[in-house]
Amino acid sequence: MSSTGVNVMSFVFSAAIGVVFGYFPARQEARLDLIEALRHE
């Protein structure tokens, strides 16, 4: 694979990891009631 191909694959892989570890937990937390979340803090 060329250097450009490696760079593109690295970017796609890191973007997918960012979505999994960023978007999904944030979406789950957004479902919580704000008062309930602050009460447990």
mmCIF entry with sequence, helices, sheets and N, C-alpha, C, O atoms, coordinates in Angstrom:
data_MODEL
# 
_entry.id   MODEL 
# 
_entity.id                         1 
_entity.type                       polymer 
_entity.pdbx_number_of_molecules   1 
# 
_entity_poly.entity_id                      1 
_entity_poly.type                           'polypeptide(L)' 
_entity_poly.nstd_linkage                   no 
_entity_poly.nstd_monomer                   no 
_entity_poly.pdbx_seq_one_letter_code       MSSTGVNVMSFVFSAAIGVVFGYFPARQEARLDLIEALRHE 
_entity_poly.pdbx_seq_one_letter_code_can   MSSTGVNVMSFVFSAAIGVVFGYFPARQEARLDLIEALRHE 
_entity_poly.pdbx_strand_id                 A 
# 
loop_
_entity_poly_seq.entity_id 
_entity_poly_seq.num 
_entity_poly_seq.mon_id 
_entity_poly_seq.hetero 
1 1  MET n 
1 2  SER n 
1 3  SER n 
1 4  THR n 
1 5  GLY n 
1 6  VAL n 
1 7  ASN n 
1 8  VAL n 
1 9  MET n 
1 10 SER n 
1 11 PHE n 
1 12 VAL n 
1 13 PHE n 
1 14 SER n 
1 15 ALA n 
1 16 ALA n 
1 17 ILE n 
1 18 GLY n 
1 19 VAL n 
1 20 VAL n 
1 21 PHE n 
1 22 GLY n 
1 23 TYR n 
1 24 PHE n 
1 25 PRO n 
1 26 ALA n 
1 27 ARG n 
1 28 GLN n 
1 29 GLU n 
1 30 ALA n 
1 31 ARG n 
1 32 LEU n 
1 33 ASP n 
1 34 LEU n 
1 35 ILE n 
1 36 GLU n 
1 37 ALA n 
1 38 LEU n 
1 39 ARG n 
1 40 HIS n 
1 41 GLU n 
# 
_struct_asym.id          A 
_struct_asym.entity_id   1 
# 
loop_
_struct_conf.conf_type_id 
_struct_conf.id 
_struct_conf.pdbx_PDB_helix_id 
_struct_conf.beg_label_comp_id 
_struct_conf.beg_label_asym_id 
_struct_conf.beg_label_seq_id 
_struct_conf.pdbx_beg_PDB_ins_code 
_struct_conf.end_label_comp_id 
_struct_conf.end_label_asym_id 
_struct_conf.end_label_seq_id 
_struct_conf.pdbx_end_PDB_ins_code 
_struct_conf.beg_auth_comp_id 
_struct_conf.beg_auth_asym_id 
_struct_conf.beg_auth_seq_id 
_struct_conf.end_auth_comp_id 
_struct_conf.end_auth_asym_id 
_struct_conf.end_auth_seq_id 
_struct_conf.pdbx_PDB_helix_class 
_struct_conf.details 
_struct_conf.pdbx_PDB_helix_length 
HELX_P HELX_P1 AA1 SER A 3  ? GLY A 18 ? SER A 3  GLY A 18 1 ? 16 
HELX_P HELX_P2 AA2 VAL A 19 ? TYR A 23 ? VAL A 19 TYR A 23 3 ? 5  
HELX_P HELX_P3 AA3 PHE A 24 ? ALA A 30 ? PHE A 24 ALA A 30 1 ? 7  
HELX_P HELX_P4 AA4 LEU A 34 ? ARG A 39 ? LEU A 34 ARG A 39 1 ? 6  
# 
_struct_conf_type.id          HELX_P 
_struct_conf_type.criteria    ? 
_struct_conf_type.reference   ? 
# 
loop_
_atom_site.group_PDB 
_atom_site.id 
_atom_site.type_symbol 
_atom_site.label_atom_id 
_atom_site.label_alt_id 
_atom_site.label_comp_id 
_atom_site.label_asym_id 
_atom_site.label_entity_id 
_atom_site.label_seq_id 
_atom_site.pdbx_PDB_ins_code 
_atom_site.Cartn_x 
_atom_site.Cartn_y 
_atom_site.Cartn_z 
_atom_site.occupancy 
_atom_site.B_iso_or_equiv 
_atom_site.pdbx_formal_charge 
_atom_site.auth_seq_id 
_atom_site.auth_comp_id 
_atom_site.auth_asym_id 
_atom_site.auth_atom_id 
_atom_site.pdbx_PDB_model_num 
ATOM 1   N N  . MET A 1 1  ? 0.848   -1.183 0.000  1.00 0.00 ? 1  MET A N  1 
ATOM 2   C CA . MET A 1 1  ? 0.000   0.000  0.000  1.00 0.00 ? 1  MET A CA 1 
ATOM 3   C C  . MET A 1 1  ? 0.892   1.245  0.000  1.00 0.00 ? 1  MET A C  1 
ATOM 4   O O  . MET A 1 1  ? 1.962   1.265  0.609  1.00 0.00 ? 1  MET A O  1 
ATOM 5   N N  . SER A 1 2  ? 0.436   2.244  -0.677 1.00 0.00 ? 2  SER A N  1 
ATOM 6   C CA . SER A 1 2  ? 1.224   3.479  -0.738 1.00 0.00 ? 2  SER A CA 1 
ATOM 7   C C  . SER A 1 2  ? 1.098   4.261  0.564  1.00 0.00 ? 2  SER A C  1 
ATOM 8   O O  . SER A 1 2  ? 0.252   3.961  1.406  1.00 0.00 ? 2  SER A O  1 
ATOM 9   N N  . SER A 1 3  ? 1.933   5.243  0.709  1.00 0.00 ? 3  SER A N  1 
ATOM 10  C CA . SER A 1 3  ? 1.899   6.081  1.901  1.00 0.00 ? 3  SER A CA 1 
ATOM 11  C C  . SER A 1 3  ? 0.560   6.804  2.016  1.00 0.00 ? 3  SER A C  1 
ATOM 12  O O  . SER A 1 3  ? 0.037   6.977  3.117  1.00 0.00 ? 3  SER A O  1 
ATOM 13  N N  . THR A 1 4  ? 0.011   7.223  0.889  1.00 0.00 ? 4  THR A N  1 
ATOM 14  C CA . THR A 1 4  ? -1.298  7.890  0.903  1.00 0.00 ? 4  THR A CA 1 
ATOM 15  C C  . THR A 1 4  ? -2.384  6.932  1.363  1.00 0.00 ? 4  THR A C  1 
ATOM 16  O O  . THR A 1 4  ? -3.269  7.312  2.130  1.00 0.00 ? 4  THR A O  1 
ATOM 17  N N  . GLY A 1 5  ? -2.319  5.693  0.896  1.00 0.00 ? 5  GLY A N  1 
ATOM 18  C CA . GLY A 1 5  ? -3.299  4.689  1.309  1.00 0.00 ? 5  GLY A CA 1 
ATOM 19  C C  . GLY A 1 5  ? -3.241  4.412  2.799  1.00 0.00 ? 5  GLY A C  1 
ATOM 20  O O  . GLY A 1 5  ? -4.275  4.261  3.450  1.00 0.00 ? 5  GLY A O  1 
ATOM 21  N N  . VAL A 1 6  ? -2.046  4.347  3.334  1.00 0.00 ? 6  VAL A N  1 
ATOM 22  C CA . VAL A 1 6  ? -1.878  4.127  4.772  1.00 0.00 ? 6  VAL A CA 1 
ATOM 23  C C  . VAL A 1 6  ? -2.441  5.313  5.545  1.00 0.00 ? 6  VAL A C  1 
ATOM 24  O O  . VAL A 1 6  ? -3.099  5.130  6.569  1.00 0.00 ? 6  VAL A O  1 
ATOM 25  N N  . ASN A 1 7  ? -2.191  6.511  5.067  1.00 0.00 ? 7  ASN A N  1 
ATOM 26  C CA . ASN A 1 7  ? -2.713  7.700  5.743  1.00 0.00 ? 7  ASN A CA 1 
ATOM 27  C C  . ASN A 1 7  ? -4.233  7.723  5.734  1.00 0.00 ? 7  ASN A C  1 
ATOM 28  O O  . ASN A 1 7  ? -4.853  8.057  6.744  1.00 0.00 ? 7  ASN A O  1 
ATOM 29  N N  . VAL A 1 8  ? -4.836  7.373  4.612  1.00 0.00 ? 8  VAL A N  1 
ATOM 30  C CA . VAL A 1 8  ? -6.300  7.365  4.513  1.00 0.00 ? 8  VAL A CA 1 
ATOM 31  C C  . VAL A 1 8  ? -6.885  6.304  5.431  1.00 0.00 ? 8  VAL A C  1 
ATOM 32  O O  . VAL A 1 8  ? -7.859  6.566  6.136  1.00 0.00 ? 8  VAL A O  1 
ATOM 33  N N  . MET A 1 9  ? -6.301  5.104  5.431  1.00 0.00 ? 9  MET A N  1 
ATOM 34  C CA . MET A 1 9  ? -6.804  4.040  6.299  1.00 0.00 ? 9  MET A CA 1 
ATOM 35  C C  . MET A 1 9  ? -6.652  4.408  7.773  1.00 0.00 ? 9  MET A C  1 
ATOM 36  O O  . MET A 1 9  ? -7.529  4.099  8.579  1.00 0.00 ? 9  MET A O  1 
ATOM 37  N N  . SER A 1 10 ? -5.568  5.052  8.128  1.00 0.00 ? 10 SER A N  1 
ATOM 38  C CA . SER A 1 10 ? -5.366  5.488  9.510  1.00 0.00 ? 10 SER A CA 1 
ATOM 39  C C  . SER A 1 10 ? -6.409  6.519  9.910  1.00 0.00 ? 10 SER A C  1 
ATOM 40  O O  . SER A 1 10 ? -6.936  6.476  11.021 1.00 0.00 ? 10 SER A O  1 
ATOM 41  N N  . PHE A 1 11 ? -6.706  7.444  9.009  1.00 0.00 ? 11 PHE A N  1 
ATOM 42  C CA . PHE A 1 11 ? -7.714  8.462  9.302  1.00 0.00 ? 11 PHE A CA 1 
ATOM 43  C C  . PHE A 1 11 ? -9.088  7.838  9.475  1.00 0.00 ? 11 PHE A C  1 
ATOM 44  O O  . PHE A 1 11 ? -9.809  8.183  10.411 1.00 0.00 ? 11 PHE A O  1 
ATOM 45  N N  . VAL A 1 12 ? -9.460  6.926  8.588  1.00 0.00 ? 12 VAL A N  1 
ATOM 46  C CA . VAL A 1 12 ? -10.770 6.273  8.674  1.00 0.00 ? 12 VAL A CA 1 
ATOM 47  C C  . VAL A 1 12 ? -10.875 5.472  9.964  1.00 0.00 ? 12 VAL A C  1 
ATOM 48  O O  . VAL A 1 12 ? -11.906 5.518  10.635 1.00 0.00 ? 12 VAL A O  1 
ATOM 49  N N  . PHE A 1 13 ? -9.836  4.749  10.317 1.00 0.00 ? 13 PHE A N  1 
ATOM 50  C CA . PHE A 1 13 ? -9.851  3.945  11.535 1.00 0.00 ? 13 PHE A CA 1 
ATOM 51  C C  . PHE A 1 13 ? -9.964  4.829  12.773 1.00 0.00 ? 13 PHE A C  1 
ATOM 52  O O  . PHE A 1 13 ? -10.748 4.529  13.673 1.00 0.00 ? 13 PHE A O  1 
ATOM 53  N N  . SER A 1 14 ? -9.198  5.905  12.830 1.00 0.00 ? 14 SER A N  1 
ATOM 54  C CA . SER A 1 14 ? -9.254  6.782  14.001 1.00 0.00 ? 14 SER A CA 1 
ATOM 55  C C  . SER A 1 14 ? -10.580 7.531  14.073 1.00 0.00 ? 14 SER A C  1 
ATOM 56  O O  . SER A 1 14 ? -11.063 7.806  15.172 1.00 0.00 ? 14 SER A O  1 
ATOM 57  N N  . ALA A 1 15 ? -11.175 7.865  12.946 1.00 0.00 ? 15 ALA A N  1 
ATOM 58  C CA . ALA A 1 15 ? -12.490 8.510  12.956 1.00 0.00 ? 15 ALA A CA 1 
ATOM 59  C C  . ALA A 1 15 ? -13.552 7.547  13.486 1.00 0.00 ? 15 ALA A C  1 
ATOM 60  O O  . ALA A 1 15 ? -14.432 7.952  14.246 1.00 0.00 ? 15 ALA A O  1 
ATOM 61  N N  . ALA A 1 16 ? -13.475 6.282  13.090 1.00 0.00 ? 16 ALA A N  1 
ATOM 62  C CA . ALA A 1 16 ? -14.431 5.288  13.578 1.00 0.00 ? 16 ALA A CA 1 
ATOM 63  C C  . ALA A 1 16 ? -14.282 5.086  15.079 1.00 0.00 ? 16 ALA A C  1 
ATOM 64  O O  . ALA A 1 16 ? -15.285 4.975  15.784 1.00 0.00 ? 16 ALA A O  1 
ATOM 65  N N  . ILE A 1 17 ? -13.067 5.036  15.575 1.00 0.00 ? 17 ILE A N  1 
ATOM 66  C CA . ILE A 1 17 ? -12.834 4.907  17.014 1.00 0.00 ? 17 ILE A CA 1 
ATOM 67  C C  . ILE A 1 17 ? -13.391 6.123  17.746 1.00 0.00 ? 17 ILE A C  1 
ATOM 68  O O  . ILE A 1 17 ? -13.985 5.986  18.816 1.00 0.00 ? 17 ILE A O  1 
ATOM 69  N N  . GLY A 1 18 ? -13.204 7.300  17.183 1.00 0.00 ? 18 GLY A N  1 
ATOM 70  C CA . GLY A 1 18 ? -13.733 8.519  17.792 1.00 0.00 ? 18 GLY A CA 1 
ATOM 71  C C  . GLY A 1 18 ? -15.242 8.510  17.888 1.00 0.00 ? 18 GLY A C  1 
ATOM 72  O O  . GLY A 1 18 ? -15.807 8.966  18.882 1.00 0.00 ? 18 GLY A O  1 
ATOM 73  N N  . VAL A 1 19 ? -15.901 7.994  16.860 1.00 0.00 ? 19 VAL A N  1 
ATOM 74  C CA . VAL A 1 19 ? -17.363 7.913  16.878 1.00 0.00 ? 19 VAL A CA 1 
ATOM 75  C C  . VAL A 1 19 ? -17.826 6.939  17.952 1.00 0.00 ? 19 VAL A C  1 
ATOM 76  O O  . VAL A 1 19 ? -18.740 7.242  18.718 1.00 0.00 ? 19 VAL A O  1 
ATOM 77  N N  . VAL A 1 20 ? -17.205 5.784  18.010 1.00 0.00 ? 20 VAL A N  1 
ATOM 78  C CA . VAL A 1 20 ? -17.626 4.761  18.974 1.00 0.00 ? 20 VAL A CA 1 
ATOM 79  C C  . VAL A 1 20 ? -17.425 5.237  20.403 1.00 0.00 ? 20 VAL A C  1 
ATOM 80  O O  . VAL A 1 20 ? -18.323 5.094  21.233 1.00 0.00 ? 20 VAL A O  1 
ATOM 81  N N  . PHE A 1 21 ? -16.262 5.801  20.702 1.00 0.00 ? 21 PHE A N  1 
ATOM 82  C CA . PHE A 1 21 ? -15.950 6.183  22.075 1.00 0.00 ? 21 PHE A CA 1 
ATOM 83  C C  . PHE A 1 21 ? -16.398 7.597  22.426 1.00 0.00 ? 21 PHE A C  1 
ATOM 84  O O  . PHE A 1 21 ? -16.227 8.023  23.568 1.00 0.00 ? 21 PHE A O  1 
ATOM 85  N N  . GLY A 1 22 ? -16.957 8.323  21.492 1.00 0.00 ? 22 GLY A N  1 
ATOM 86  C CA . GLY A 1 22 ? -17.442 9.671  21.760 1.00 0.00 ? 22 GLY A CA 1 
ATOM 87  C C  . GLY A 1 22 ? -18.938 9.815  21.597 1.00 0.00 ? 22 GLY A C  1 
ATOM 88  O O  . GLY A 1 22 ? -19.621 10.291 22.503 1.00 0.00 ? 22 GLY A O  1 
ATOM 89  N N  . TYR A 1 23 ? -19.447 9.414  20.464 1.00 0.00 ? 23 TYR A N  1 
ATOM 90  C CA . TYR A 1 23 ? -20.857 9.644  20.149 1.00 0.00 ? 23 TYR A CA 1 
ATOM 91  C C  . TYR A 1 23 ? -21.782 8.762  20.976 1.00 0.00 ? 23 TYR A C  1 
ATOM 92  O O  . TYR A 1 23 ? -22.740 9.257  21.569 1.00 0.00 ? 23 TYR A O  1 
ATOM 93  N N  . PHE A 1 24 ? -21.512 7.478  21.022 1.00 0.00 ? 24 PHE A N  1 
ATOM 94  C CA . PHE A 1 24 ? -22.438 6.574  21.690 1.00 0.00 ? 24 PHE A CA 1 
ATOM 95  C C  . PHE A 1 24 ? -22.558 6.826  23.194 1.00 0.00 ? 24 PHE A C  1 
ATOM 96  O O  . PHE A 1 24 ? -23.683 6.838  23.693 1.00 0.00 ? 24 PHE A O  1 
ATOM 97  N N  . PRO A 1 25 ? -21.480 7.027  23.943 1.00 0.00 ? 25 PRO A N  1 
ATOM 98  C CA . PRO A 1 25 ? -21.649 7.379  25.361 1.00 0.00 ? 25 PRO A CA 1 
ATOM 99  C C  . PRO A 1 25 ? -22.351 8.722  25.554 1.00 0.00 ? 25 PRO A C  1 
ATOM 100 O O  . PRO A 1 25 ? -23.134 8.883  26.491 1.00 0.00 ? 25 PRO A O  1 
ATOM 101 N N  . ALA A 1 26 ? -22.076 9.683  24.677 1.00 0.00 ? 26 ALA A N  1 
ATOM 102 C CA . ALA A 1 26 ? -22.739 10.984 24.790 1.00 0.00 ? 26 ALA A CA 1 
ATOM 103 C C  . ALA A 1 26 ? -24.229 10.847 24.530 1.00 0.00 ? 26 ALA A C  1 
ATOM 104 O O  . ALA A 1 26 ? -25.040 11.493 25.195 1.00 0.00 ? 26 ALA A O  1 
ATOM 105 N N  . ARG A 1 27 ? -24.588 10.020 23.579 1.00 0.00 ? 27 ARG A N  1 
ATOM 106 C CA . ARG A 1 27 ? -26.011 9.804  23.285 1.00 0.00 ? 27 ARG A CA 1 
ATOM 107 C C  . ARG A 1 27 ? -26.705 9.136  24.466 1.00 0.00 ? 27 ARG A C  1 
ATOM 108 O O  . ARG A 1 27 ? -27.841 9.476  24.798 1.00 0.00 ? 27 ARG A O  1 
ATOM 109 N N  . GLN A 1 28 ? -26.027 8.195  25.093 1.00 0.00 ? 28 GLN A N  1 
ATOM 110 C CA . GLN A 1 28 ? -26.600 7.512  26.248 1.00 0.00 ? 28 GLN A CA 1 
ATOM 111 C C  . GLN A 1 28 ? -26.785 8.484  27.416 1.00 0.00 ? 28 GLN A C  1 
ATOM 112 O O  . GLN A 1 28 ? -27.813 8.447  28.093 1.00 0.00 ? 28 GLN A O  1 
ATOM 113 N N  . GLU A 1 29 ? -25.817 9.339  27.652 1.00 0.00 ? 29 GLU A N  1 
ATOM 114 C CA . GLU A 1 29 ? -25.912 10.316 28.736 1.00 0.00 ? 29 GLU A CA 1 
ATOM 115 C C  . GLU A 1 29 ? -26.972 11.370 28.446 1.00 0.00 ? 29 GLU A C  1 
ATOM 116 O O  . GLU A 1 29 ? -27.580 11.901 29.375 1.00 0.00 ? 29 GLU A O  1 
ATOM 117 N N  . ALA A 1 30 ? -27.199 11.676 27.198 1.00 0.00 ? 30 ALA A N  1 
ATOM 118 C CA . ALA A 1 30 ? -28.203 12.677 26.844 1.00 0.00 ? 30 ALA A CA 1 
ATOM 119 C C  . ALA A 1 30 ? -29.607 12.202 27.178 1.00 0.00 ? 30 ALA A C  1 
ATOM 120 O O  . ALA A 1 30 ? -30.519 13.016 27.327 1.00 0.00 ? 30 ALA A O  1 
ATOM 121 N N  . ARG A 1 31 ? -29.786 10.912 27.295 1.00 0.00 ? 31 ARG A N  1 
ATOM 122 C CA . ARG A 1 31 ? -31.104 10.369 27.633 1.00 0.00 ? 31 ARG A CA 1 
ATOM 123 C C  . ARG A 1 31 ? -31.431 10.517 29.114 1.00 0.00 ? 31 ARG A C  1 
ATOM 124 O O  . ARG A 1 31 ? -32.596 10.422 29.500 1.00 0.00 ? 31 ARG A O  1 
ATOM 125 N N  . LEU A 1 32 ? -30.417 10.751 29.951 1.00 0.00 ? 32 LEU A N  1 
ATOM 126 C CA . LEU A 1 32 ? -30.646 10.857 31.383 1.00 0.00 ? 32 LEU A CA 1 
ATOM 127 C C  . LEU A 1 32 ? -31.350 12.160 31.729 1.00 0.00 ? 32 LEU A C  1 
ATOM 128 O O  . LEU A 1 32 ? -31.198 13.169 31.040 1.00 0.00 ? 32 LEU A O  1 
ATOM 129 N N  . ASP A 1 33 ? -32.105 12.122 32.781 1.00 0.00 ? 33 ASP A N  1 
ATOM 130 C CA . ASP A 1 33 ? -32.734 13.325 33.308 1.00 0.00 ? 33 ASP A CA 1 
ATOM 131 C C  . ASP A 1 33 ? -31.650 14.184 33.964 1.00 0.00 ? 33 ASP A C  1 
ATOM 132 O O  . ASP A 1 33 ? -30.817 13.667 34.709 1.00 0.00 ? 33 ASP A O  1 
ATOM 133 N N  . LEU A 1 34 ? -31.658 15.463 33.696 1.00 0.00 ? 34 LEU A N  1 
ATOM 134 C CA . LEU A 1 34 ? -30.602 16.350 34.183 1.00 0.00 ? 34 LEU A CA 1 
ATOM 135 C C  . LEU A 1 34 ? -30.556 16.374 35.712 1.00 0.00 ? 34 LEU A C  1 
ATOM 136 O O  . LEU A 1 34 ? -29.475 16.296 36.297 1.00 0.00 ? 34 LEU A O  1 
ATOM 137 N N  . ILE A 1 35 ? -31.691 16.480 36.350 1.00 0.00 ? 35 ILE A N  1 
ATOM 138 C CA . ILE A 1 35 ? -31.732 16.534 37.818 1.00 0.00 ? 35 ILE A CA 1 
ATOM 139 C C  . ILE A 1 35 ? -31.215 15.223 38.410 1.00 0.00 ? 35 ILE A C  1 
ATOM 140 O O  . ILE A 1 35 ? -30.471 15.235 39.391 1.00 0.00 ? 35 ILE A O  1 
ATOM 141 N N  . GLU A 1 36 ? -31.602 14.108 37.823 1.00 0.00 ? 36 GLU A N  1 
ATOM 142 C CA . GLU A 1 36 ? -31.147 12.809 38.317 1.00 0.00 ? 36 GLU A CA 1 
ATOM 143 C C  . GLU A 1 36 ? -29.634 12.672 38.160 1.00 0.00 ? 36 GLU A C  1 
ATOM 144 O O  . GLU A 1 36 ? -28.969 12.135 39.046 1.00 0.00 ? 36 GLU A O  1 
ATOM 145 N N  . ALA A 1 37 ? -29.095 13.143 37.064 1.00 0.00 ? 37 ALA A N  1 
ATOM 146 C CA . ALA A 1 37 ? -27.647 13.057 36.843 1.00 0.00 ? 37 ALA A CA 1 
ATOM 147 C C  . ALA A 1 37 ? -26.896 13.928 37.842 1.00 0.00 ? 37 ALA A C  1 
ATOM 148 O O  . ALA A 1 37 ? -25.854 13.516 38.352 1.00 0.00 ? 37 ALA A O  1 
ATOM 149 N N  . LEU A 1 38 ? -27.397 15.107 38.126 1.00 0.00 ? 38 LEU A N  1 
ATOM 150 C CA . LEU A 1 38 ? -26.731 15.993 39.075 1.00 0.00 ? 38 LEU A CA 1 
ATOM 151 C C  . LEU A 1 38 ? -26.853 15.483 40.507 1.00 0.00 ? 38 LEU A C  1 
ATOM 152 O O  . LEU A 1 38 ? -25.971 15.730 41.330 1.00 0.00 ? 38 LEU A O  1 
ATOM 153 N N  . ARG A 1 39 ? -27.919 14.786 40.805 1.00 0.00 ? 39 ARG A N  1 
ATOM 154 C CA . ARG A 1 39 ? -28.129 14.263 42.150 1.00 0.00 ? 39 ARG A CA 1 
ATOM 155 C C  . ARG A 1 39 ? -27.060 13.230 42.500 1.00 0.00 ? 39 ARG A C  1 
ATOM 156 O O  . ARG A 1 39 ? -26.628 13.164 43.651 1.00 0.00 ? 39 ARG A O  1 
ATOM 157 N N  . HIS A 1 40 ? -26.630 12.433 41.542 1.00 0.00 ? 40 HIS A N  1 
ATOM 158 C CA . HIS A 1 40 ? -25.646 11.379 41.792 1.00 0.00 ? 40 HIS A CA 1 
ATOM 159 C C  . HIS A 1 40 ? -24.220 11.881 41.701 1.00 0.00 ? 40 HIS A C  1 
ATOM 160 O O  . HIS A 1 40 ? -23.287 11.105 41.909 1.00 0.00 ? 40 HIS A O  1 
ATOM 161 N N  . GLU A 1 41 ? -24.024 13.133 41.403 1.00 0.00 ? 41 GLU A N  1 
ATOM 162 C CA . GLU A 1 41 ? -22.676 13.665 41.242 1.00 0.00 ? 41 GLU A CA 1 
ATOM 163 C C  . GLU A 1 41 ? -22.067 14.025 42.569 1.00 0.00 ? 41 GLU A C  1 
ATOM 164 O O  . GLU A 1 41 ? -20.928 14.490 42.620 1.00 0.00 ? 41 GLU A O  1 
# 
